[in-house]
Amino acid sequence: IGRLSSLQAMGLYHNFLQGTLPSEIFRLSSLTYMSLARNWLNGSIPTEFGRLSSLQHMYLDRNNLAGTLPTEIRDMSSLERVYLYGNRLNGSIPTEIGD
């Protein structure tokens, strides 16, 4: 999937995908829409999400993601919508977001 450098939208919601988020996703520099909601993804939200500076809509809700929200999300300058509900996230929202 990391070779799809022109990919702008990825909708893989409501499947039975499981495991951690693949690192190849973070090579998709043209991605503006990503929905991996309603799967069985686990692990943490990787700091590499900050590389997706074109991403506008990120849906990771209703999975089994855990841990804290990485501060690198502040580098996602195009981000308009983030849905993370229905996971096992903890901690606070990083103050760097929105600076």
Beta strands, then each sheet from edge to edge (+ up, - down):
strand 1: 9-11
strand 2: 18-19
strand 3: 33-35
strand 4: 40-43
strand 5: 57-59
strand 6: 64-67
strand 7: 81-83
strand 8: 88-89
sheet 1: 1+ 3+ 5+ 7+
sheet 2: 2+ 4+ 6+ 8+
end
